């Protein structure tokens, strides 16, 4: 009987024709050689060896017997038929595991970055007036019965003395008269002076009944010469009667929040029921100066007015400060026996505009001098400051699925303010901790709030500086593979 043993055909590169006989015990692991029978007649090259399946079948059926090496031979032949499939399955398994791991890593990374969605990072910092270069100085000594100084930009009070005491305000009343006329009338409208207007008290009479002027000409007379007759003529032309006009004056005062003011006439001649306060007149003056036309009138030092049938009349501004200091920009004087000298004055220097009010000063020259002191004090107490420019970068926020996914948070506009001595400026930055895709450039991602002395002055949006699209499957895979590679390299 023929004895059996296993042989291994060497790879073709070996160039050997004699089979190498080895015991079956050496076959372990994955076979790299063809397996055949050592009986006479070696299989030709490329011929698949045939197994004697009867051995296996016999064992399975309980019939016959087989030696161990024969059973092993049958098993090895069975594996050889699948030897090309195993590598494919192996690499497919590796691919699936890699993709799954990458997506899992991507989800974990983005989960951490977006777990704070809806939450905000809050940062605060504080700035004092000294930090902004505003020195602490004492206000000037003021002897007038009532005075106030405010910032034209913010309306904030820089100095006050009896600012809410009700007092007569004389011809500073004409500021309200001009405000209403400018709101309701066209400057080219022609106005005929009535008998009542012509008879209204004036230090020097200059107008006659029947004279015709434009609204523009009467406003010059009203605000430069402080003409009482011009006030009556404008009131009648604007509202039909002085009484109706006065009602409108009081309604306007209420609208502006001038709670301690009451008008009985459009010119300011003495009347016990005609009064205001320094604080209220500051509110009125600031409101009036917001109209460029009003500014033009009160900043005019002199103006020539043609009188019908007579020679021209030179109108000279009664505000002495306007003639003496180039930085003075208005506004209006007032003087009556009971009100005494009054002055609403405004000045501009270095981008800072301030407005002062003095009421009831017995000495005319001292009224102008104290007004000047207040205005100069205001220039030193106020400073325009740019805290943050437009587009200033205040932080970065990561976005998921992008290797370079950092969005810069920038201010949507400039943050500027007018600070004064003693101010405490608080800046609070609130920004999203994480962003969800897609992100669009200009998208609001937070805000900057500026408070001055615990009062909110301005709120500006923080926006994204660039856009990021929503992730695709490819983006997710690339992101995950990158993170997985970094994780593996960190281990080794």
Buried (B, 14 or more C-beta within 10 A) or exposed (E): EEEBBBBBBBEEEEEEEEBEEEEBEEBEEEBEBBBBBEEEEBEEEEEEBEBBEEBBEBBEEEEEEBEEBBBBBBBBBEEBEEEEEEEEEEEEEEEEEBBEBBBEBBEEBBEEBBEEEEEEBEEEEEBEBEEBEBEEEEBBEBBBBBBBBBBBBBEBBBBBBBBEBBBBBBBBBBBBBBBBBBEBBEEEBEBEBBEBBBEBEBEEEBBBEEBEBBBBBBBBBBBBBBBBBBBBBBBBBBBEEBEEBBEBBBEBBEEBEBEBBBBBBBBBBEBEEBBBBBBBBBBBBBBBBEBEEBBEBBBBEEBEBEBEEEEEBEBEBBBBBBEEBEBBBBBBBBBBEEBBBBBBBBBBBEEBBBBBBBBBBEEBEBBBBBBBBBBBBBBBBBBEBEBBEEEBEBBEBBBBBBEEBEBBBBBBBEBEBBBBBEBEBBBBBBBBBBBBBEBEEBBEBBBBBBBBEEEEBBEBBBBBBEEBEEBEEEBBBBBBBBBBEEEEEEEE
